[in-house]
Amino acid sequence: MFINAMGLILADTSTSQMRELTKPRALAAVPFAGRYRIIDFMLSSLVNSGVISVGVLTSNKYKSLMDHLGNGAAWDLSRKNKGLYILPPFVNTESYGQTGDVDGLSGVLDFFRMNTFKYVIVGGGNVIFNTTFNDIVAVHEGSGADVSIMYNRDTAYLDENSLILDMDDNGWVESIYLNPVGRISDCVSLNVFIIKRELLIELIQQAISRGDRDMTLEGLLRRNNKLHMRGYEFSGSCLRINSVHSYFAATMRLLKDDVRKELFMNENRIFTKVKDEAPSLYSSDCEVSDSLISDGCRIYGNVEGSMLFRSVTVSPGAKLRNCIIMQNVHISEGCVLENVIIDKNSILRPGIKLIGQPNYPVLIGKGSVV
């Protein structure tokens, strides 16, 4: 399977409101679904489409992302030619100490120039879906558009960072709105677009000449009114992650069979870094319902409607309801947790009670002791 396109994933965004979840890591590196990172879904969709050259543009806090991606072997992108490229920001050492001149765009130009593919598939690091891009590239090539933008009509989980497309009856995009006042349209961008490589190089050069330092979908497209843009509707399941609330809501949706089956149980696999863990241990006294439990966990208490990552310990007498517990978290005896997110390597001492709300879950940062 050959597709005349390369991929670019924008691993971070300054508009995300993830609080403690993105303090130690880029948005795309935030853990999701028990054993994955958010970037795994966009990266796997590119690989399943036949893309063999993928760049990951990072602006800061990319250590966790690099540890996860490695050389790209888990996605079959460890190659002598093409493959996976981590694109950290270019730092001007002569002026960095005085002006903070960290340029996120200059470094990506070399990546585009050394490839000969006709098109670039640009995707954000905040979208959870499982698809292939072969059809949209074919439709884009035949449409005569400068840019094709993927969107869906799922307006139930919008937030302040959602891009809304205003299109005419023929599918041409007339305007792009960021968090508009009032209802403009039900067409919500997936932060994925298709564009010719040469045109994208031109747009980046224009952005650099204006003094722009970051590459964003709205930044490149909204300032270029002469571009002919079309929408391409995606009808499958899609989860957007831009805030703690949307992260919590997306995880709770993943506990539903229909969403989980569409994301994971089809012909297109979602790849991730493989870790070898022992199967989870369930004591005879525990109670577990409507939950996803990863390998390596030890469950002695009660777990309901929750997502547990690898190597989580739930001690006797502990009760969890609607919680997201990341890797290597120890929950001591008698803890009561409801609507709580706990980042990895944290410890909850005996008897702790944390009660949040679905719209405002309690968030415990990485490595905390409570």
Secondary structure per residue as TSV (DSSP state, phi and psi in degrees):
chain	resnum	aa	ss	phi	psi
A	1	M	-	360.0	121.7
A	2	F	-	-118.7	135.4
A	3	I	-	-130.8	129.6
A	4	N	S	-83.7	62.0
A	5	A	E	-153.1	151.7
A	6	M	E	-114.3	170.1
A	7	G	E	-121.1	149.6
A	8	L	E	-138.5	123.7
A	9	I	E	-111.1	125.5
A	10	L	E	-88.0	105.4
A	11	A	-	-80.2	-13.6
A	12	D	-	-144.1	160.2
A	13	T	-	-146.9	136.5
A	14	S	T	-74.8	-11.7
A	15	T	T	-90.5	-6.0
A	16	S	-	-71.7	149.4
A	17	Q	B	-123.8	65.2
A	18	M	-	-97.8	-1.8
A	19	R	G	51.9	-128.9
A	20	E	G	-63.9	-19.9
A	21	L	G	-66.6	-28.7
A	22	T	G	-109.8	10.2
A	23	K	S	-66.5	-42.3
A	24	P	S	-95.3	1.5
A	25	R	S	-156.1	162.5
A	26	A	-	-72.5	158.5
A	27	L	G	-56.6	-42.8
A	28	A	G	-66.2	-18.5
A	29	A	G	-94.0	2.6
A	30	V	S	-65.0	130.2
A	31	P	E	-62.8	146.3
A	32	F	E	-152.4	144.3
A	33	A	T	63.0	33.1
A	34	G	T	86.9	-39.7
A	35	R	T	-143.7	4.7
A	36	Y	E	-112.0	171.2
A	37	R	E	-114.9	159.0
A	38	I	T	-59.0	-36.7
A	39	I	H	-64.6	-22.9
A	40	D	H	-58.2	-31.9
A	41	F	H	-75.8	-45.8
A	42	M	H	-66.8	-42.6
A	43	L	H	-64.7	-42.2
A	44	S	H	-66.6	-37.5
A	45	S	H	-64.1	-37.7
A	46	L	H	-64.9	-47.2
A	47	V	H	-63.0	-42.0
A	48	N	H	-66.8	-16.9
A	49	S	T	-86.6	-8.1
A	50	G	T	97.2	8.7
A	51	V	-	-73.6	130.2
A	52	I	-	-116.3	0.4
A	53	S	E	-133.8	113.6
A	54	V	E	-131.7	129.4
A	55	G	E	-106.6	141.9
A	56	V	E	-116.8	109.6
A	57	L	E	-88.9	118.2
A	58	T	-	-118.5	142.7
A	59	S	-	-102.9	-35.9
A	60	N	S	-164.5	171.6
A	61	K	-	49.2	49.3
A	62	Y	-	-101.7	7.5
A	63	K	H	-60.7	-48.1
A	64	S	H	-60.4	-38.7
A	65	L	H	-65.8	-42.7
A	66	M	H	-66.8	-39.2
A	67	D	H	-61.5	-38.1
A	68	H	H	-73.4	-45.6
A	69	L	H	-76.4	-35.7
A	70	G	T	57.4	-132.1
A	71	N	T	-95.4	8.0
A	72	G	S	86.0	9.0
A	73	A	G	-61.7	-35.6
A	74	A	G	-64.9	-19.5
A	75	W	G	-110.2	15.0
A	76	D	T	59.0	37.7
A	77	L	-	-116.3	15.5
A	78	S	-	-91.2	94.8
A	79	R	-	-131.4	156.2
A	80	K	S	-70.3	-35.9
A	81	N	S	-122.3	139.5
A	82	K	S	65.2	-145.1
A	83	G	E	101.4	-151.4
A	84	L	E	-101.4	134.4
A	85	Y	E	-127.7	126.5
A	86	I	E	-90.3	126.3
A	87	L	E	-115.6	81.4
A	88	P	-	-70.3	163.6
A	89	P	-	-67.4	147.7
A	90	F	E	-79.1	130.8
A	91	V	E	-112.1	122.1
A	92	N	-	-82.1	99.9
A	93	T	T	-66.8	-22.0
A	94	E	T	-72.6	-30.6
A	95	S	T	-118.1	-1.8
A	96	Y	H	-61.2	-42.3
A	97	G	H	-66.4	-24.1
A	98	Q	H	-99.8	-40.6
A	99	T	H	-118.7	-4.8
A	100	G	-	65.5	41.4
A	101	D	-	-79.1	82.1
A	102	V	E	-107.2	114.2
A	103	D	E	-106.6	115.2
A	104	G	S	-85.9	-4.1
A	105	L	S	-105.5	-34.9
A	106	S	H	-60.4	-40.6
A	107	G	H	-64.8	-30.4
A	108	V	H	-75.0	-20.9
A	109	L	H	-62.4	-42.5
A	110	D	H	-62.0	-37.0
A	111	F	H	-62.0	-42.7
A	112	F	H	-70.0	-38.2
A	113	R	H	-71.6	-26.3
A	114	M	T	-85.4	-3.8
A	115	N	-	-105.3	156.2
A	116	T	-	-117.6	12.3
A	117	F	-	-69.3	152.2
A	118	K	S	-78.0	-37.9
A	119	Y	E	-120.6	159.7
A	120	V	E	-123.6	130.8
A	121	I	E	-99.5	110.9
A	122	V	E	-103.3	126.5
A	123	G	E	-133.9	146.0
A	124	G	E	-77.4	163.8
A	125	G	T	-95.3	27.1
A	126	N	T	-129.9	14.2
A	127	V	E	-115.8	133.1
A	128	I	E	-109.0	111.2
A	129	F	-	-158.5	172.8
A	130	N	-	-135.1	106.8
A	131	T	-	-152.1	-179.1
A	132	T	-	-126.6	157.0
A	133	F	S	-107.7	9.3
A	134	N	H	-62.4	-42.8
A	135	D	H	-67.2	-44.1
A	136	I	H	-66.9	-34.3
A	137	V	H	-65.7	-41.4
A	138	A	H	-65.0	-43.9
A	139	V	H	-64.8	-41.8
A	140	H	H	-61.8	-43.2
A	141	E	H	-62.5	-35.2
A	142	G	H	-88.4	-8.0
A	143	S	H	-86.8	-23.9
A	144	G	T	82.2	7.2
A	145	A	-	-78.7	152.7
A	146	D	S	-76.2	-37.9
A	147	V	E	-139.3	137.4
A	148	S	E	-116.2	128.9
A	149	I	E	-114.0	126.3
A	150	M	E	-77.2	139.5
A	151	Y	E	-147.9	165.1
A	152	N	E	-136.8	-178.7
A	153	R	-	-115.0	29.0
A	154	D	-	-88.6	93.6
A	155	T	-	-97.2	5.2
A	156	A	T	-75.3	-20.2
A	157	Y	T	-125.2	41.2
A	158	L	-	-75.3	154.8
A	159	D	-	-138.8	-173.5
A	160	E	T	-69.8	-7.9
A	161	N	T	-106.1	9.5
A	162	S	-	-77.3	136.0
A	163	L	E	-95.0	126.7
A	164	I	E	-107.7	130.3
A	165	L	E	-98.8	128.3
A	166	D	E	-102.2	111.7
A	167	M	E	-120.3	155.8
A	168	D	-	-85.6	-176.2
A	169	D	T	-67.8	-17.5
A	170	N	T	-97.6	5.7
A	171	G	S	89.0	7.1
A	172	W	B	-85.1	134.8
A	173	V	E	-79.7	123.0
A	174	E	E	-94.8	-35.3
A	175	S	E	-152.0	155.5
A	176	I	E	-122.5	128.2
A	177	Y	E	-118.6	139.4
A	178	L	E	-107.6	112.4
A	179	N	S	50.9	60.3
A	180	P	-	-70.5	155.9
A	181	V	S	-85.2	121.2
A	182	G	S	88.2	169.5
A	183	R	-	-87.2	110.9
A	184	I	-	-91.8	-45.9
A	185	S	-	-163.9	161.9
A	186	D	S	-100.3	14.5
A	187	C	-	-95.7	108.7
A	188	V	E	-108.7	123.6
A	189	S	E	-63.0	143.9
A	190	L	E	-93.9	8.4
A	191	N	E	59.1	34.2
A	192	V	E	-128.6	128.3
A	193	F	E	-142.8	156.3
A	194	I	E	-112.3	133.9
A	195	I	E	-152.1	152.0
A	196	K	E	-65.8	141.7
A	197	R	H	-60.3	-44.2
A	198	E	H	-64.3	-37.6
A	199	L	H	-68.3	-38.4
A	200	L	H	-66.3	-38.7
A	201	I	H	-59.5	-42.4
A	202	E	H	-63.0	-42.4
A	203	L	H	-66.0	-38.1
A	204	I	H	-67.1	-40.7
A	205	Q	H	-62.1	-38.3
A	206	Q	H	-65.0	-40.8
A	207	A	H	-63.8	-40.9
A	208	I	H	-64.0	-39.6
A	209	S	H	-66.0	-23.9
A	210	R	T	-86.1	-5.6
A	211	G	T	90.9	9.7
A	212	D	-	-68.0	146.9
A	213	R	-	-119.1	-15.6
A	214	D	-	-121.4	149.6
A	215	M	-	-106.5	114.9
A	216	T	-	-132.5	156.3
A	217	L	H	-59.7	-50.3
A	218	E	H	-67.8	-32.9
A	219	G	H	-65.9	-38.8
A	220	L	H	-78.0	-35.1
A	221	L	H	-95.0	-39.5
A	222	R	T	-69.9	-22.3
A	223	R	T	-90.7	2.1
A	224	N	-	-122.2	79.8
A	225	N	T	-69.0	-14.7
A	226	K	T	-83.9	-8.0
A	227	L	-	-72.3	139.0
A	228	H	-	-94.0	110.9
A	229	M	E	-116.2	138.3
A	230	R	E	-120.5	154.7
A	231	G	E	-98.7	148.6
A	232	Y	E	-130.0	115.0
A	233	E	E	-80.9	133.2
A	234	F	-	-108.9	124.3
A	235	S	-	-102.0	-2.6
A	236	G	S	-83.5	-178.2
A	237	S	-	-71.5	136.0
A	238	C	-	-144.8	134.7
A	239	L	E	-120.6	129.0
A	240	R	E	-104.1	137.6
A	241	I	-	-120.6	107.9
A	242	N	S	-131.8	-11.1
A	243	S	B	-152.3	168.8
A	244	V	H	-61.0	-40.0
A	245	H	H	-63.2	-45.4
A	246	S	H	-68.1	-32.8
A	247	Y	H	-64.3	-45.1
A	248	F	H	-64.9	-44.4
A	249	A	H	-65.0	-39.1
A	250	A	H	-64.3	-40.3
A	251	T	H	-66.5	-41.1
A	252	M	H	-65.2	-35.5
A	253	R	H	-65.8	-32.4
A	254	L	H	-66.4	-21.0
A	255	L	T	-72.6	-11.9
A	256	K	S	-82.1	138.0
A	257	D	H	-59.5	-43.0
A	258	D	H	-65.6	-41.5
A	259	V	H	-68.1	-44.7
A	260	R	H	-63.8	-41.3
A	261	K	H	-65.5	-39.5
A	262	E	H	-68.6	-32.5
A	263	L	H	-80.1	-35.5
A	264	F	H	-118.5	-20.4
A	265	M	S	-114.1	57.6
A	266	N	S	-137.3	-171.7
A	267	E	S	-70.8	-17.8
A	268	N	S	-98.0	114.8
A	269	R	-	-80.6	153.1
A	270	I	-	-101.6	117.1
A	271	F	-	-93.8	152.6
A	272	T	-	-156.1	172.3
A	273	K	-	-67.5	127.7
A	274	V	-	-88.5	133.8
A	275	K	-	-127.2	140.3
A	276	D	-	-93.9	114.7
A	277	E	-	-129.2	153.3
A	278	A	-	-70.6	157.1
A	279	P	-	-60.5	156.9
A	280	S	-	-70.0	149.6
A	281	L	E	-105.9	126.3
A	282	Y	E	-116.5	122.2
A	283	S	-	-75.3	164.0
A	284	S	T	-69.8	-16.1
A	285	D	T	-99.3	-5.1
A	286	C	-	-79.2	160.5
A	287	E	E	-132.4	122.0
A	288	V	E	-129.7	129.8
A	289	S	E	-146.9	143.7
A	290	D	S	51.2	41.7
A	291	S	-	-132.2	160.0
A	292	L	E	-113.3	119.3
A	293	I	E	-115.0	121.5
A	294	S	-	-80.3	172.5
A	295	D	T	-71.7	157.7
A	296	G	T	82.9	1.6
A	297	C	-	-82.4	159.1
A	298	R	E	-128.9	110.0
A	299	I	E	-111.4	113.1
A	300	Y	-	-115.9	-18.1
A	301	G	S	-103.8	-152.6
A	302	N	E	-109.1	133.2
A	303	V	E	-131.8	125.8
A	304	E	E	-135.1	129.1
A	305	G	S	55.4	43.0
A	306	S	-	-129.3	164.6
A	307	M	E	-118.2	117.0
A	308	L	E	-113.5	127.2
A	309	F	-	-82.0	-171.2
A	310	R	T	-66.3	146.1
A	311	S	T	57.8	41.3
A	312	V	-	-93.5	137.5
A	313	T	E	-110.4	123.4
A	314	V	E	-112.5	106.8
A	315	S	-	-75.0	163.8
A	316	P	T	-56.0	139.1
A	317	G	T	83.1	-8.7
A	318	A	-	-78.5	144.5
A	319	K	E	-130.1	122.8
A	320	L	E	-118.8	134.5
A	321	R	E	-142.1	125.4
A	322	N	E	53.7	56.3
A	323	C	E	-122.5	155.6
A	324	I	E	-120.4	112.4
A	325	I	E	-117.0	116.7
A	326	M	-	-86.5	-176.9
A	327	Q	T	-60.4	142.0
A	328	N	T	58.8	38.7
A	329	V	-	-98.5	136.4
A	330	H	E	-111.6	119.3
A	331	I	E	-108.0	115.7
A	332	S	-	-79.5	178.5
A	333	E	T	-61.8	138.5
A	334	G	T	76.7	5.9
A	335	C	-	-71.6	143.2
A	336	V	E	-123.9	116.9
A	337	L	E	-126.8	133.9
A	338	E	E	-145.1	128.3
A	339	N	E	55.1	58.3
A	340	V	E	-128.7	140.6
A	341	I	E	-115.5	124.4
A	342	I	E	-120.9	119.2
A	343	D	-	-73.1	168.4
A	344	K	T	-65.3	158.4
A	345	N	T	61.4	30.9
A	346	S	-	-104.3	161.0
A	347	I	E	-131.4	130.6
A	348	L	E	-107.9	122.5
A	349	R	-	-75.4	163.6
A	350	P	T	-56.7	139.4
A	351	G	T	81.1	5.4
A	352	I	-	-69.4	136.6
A	353	K	E	-123.9	118.9
A	354	L	E	-127.6	118.8
A	355	I	E	-124.9	115.5
A	356	G	-	-110.1	-173.6
A	357	Q	B	-116.9	151.4
A	358	P	T	-55.3	-34.9
A	359	N	T	-84.1	-11.6
A	360	Y	B	-150.3	75.8
A	361	P	-	-70.4	152.4
A	362	V	E	-70.5	134.2
A	363	L	E	-122.3	123.0
A	364	I	E	-109.3	125.0
A	365	G	-	-72.3	170.2
A	366	K	T	-62.9	135.1
A	367	G	T	72.1	19.7
A	368	S	-	-82.2	154.3
A	369	V	B	-121.6	117.6
A	370	V	-	-114.1	360.0
